Amino acid sequence: MDTTTREIGERIRSAMSAGLTQRDLADKAGMTPDALSRALNGHRGFATVELIGIADLLGVSLQWLATGRDDLRQTELVARHNWDAESERRVNGGHDADTEALAPVFEAYQLAYPNGVPMSREIPERSAAVRDKLGPDFVRRFADRIEEEFDVDVVQLPNLTTAYSTLLAGQRGLIALVADSYWYRNNWSLAHELGHLALGHAEGGVSEDERQRQEEAANKFAADLLLPRSLMTSVDWATVGLPEVASFLWHHGVSTWALRTRIAYLKAEMSAELLSALTESTPKFLRAHLHEIDGDPHAMARREQESAARQFPLGLLDALTERVDEGRVGPQRLAWALGVSVASVMPDEESVAEQYFQAMSRRSPLSDQGGSLADSSAS
């Protein structure tokens, strides 16, 4: 009896729906019932073409059927879609290029976790419950707090056109952000994609209307998480001064566009001065008042630099490093994730500790408090 073939047979049986008989599966896979029965019990091997057909019929990946592990490179992504005024729909024109750019990320997970990725913790569907778990002033360390509280990983790559989220192997949440200087936009994207994960949204097999509905739901989740009604009603927007508004932007993670839109949505009264000020870009408005908010003259540049940096989850880097040190995988993907040369992560290389420390230190939280939020139209 072939143990490997028998394990494949067990996976096939586990994936069969209640109404699908072995005879039906054999007919559809081009096999005789006897041949399928013997293969399921490990007395006969599967031909490759038979496994391909069975995987397609059962709606599972060929890699999972053959090995018991999913091919993370085949991961389906849920994207943050931008609003197209001409079509009046939310669109994602960069999907194909972004999928290619994210392929090395999924390969890194495949190499780091050959026996399956760790499972994320459950994310509450209510944004208020998520906010409670993340704690006060969470926005300044938004990505770190999501990883710490929910075991959801966050990566930042410079060559993406928009943000994405997915469940790796159906069990570990991953959010991919654009590494650029628009820290407020990235925080909105982070909240938006967290909403997709919390609400169980999926990209594959979803109709256009359903995808639009999911986008609206994720936007509402993000707005309620970053600008909850209780926070908004604590400010009198008809009388508040511009320095106080700038402080609100800086410490609560709000862009000018997002704040203006949220005030309008809640039908709060707003002064003409504030309405005019909130038509300015977030960086321009903040730079006019930042000296009154933060004593650091380079505070804005520091936050922009942090937002523009490549970033990978520490757990993934640790797991990859261990596999490289054990000689089980090559160093190329670890070097790519760390943004260093291959030579610097070779086992026994003297510089590896220093290179690793430098990559880790980019993730250390900054001492200032505050947060960031973006709107879906910021650029």
Disulfide bonds with the S-S distance in Angstrom:
none
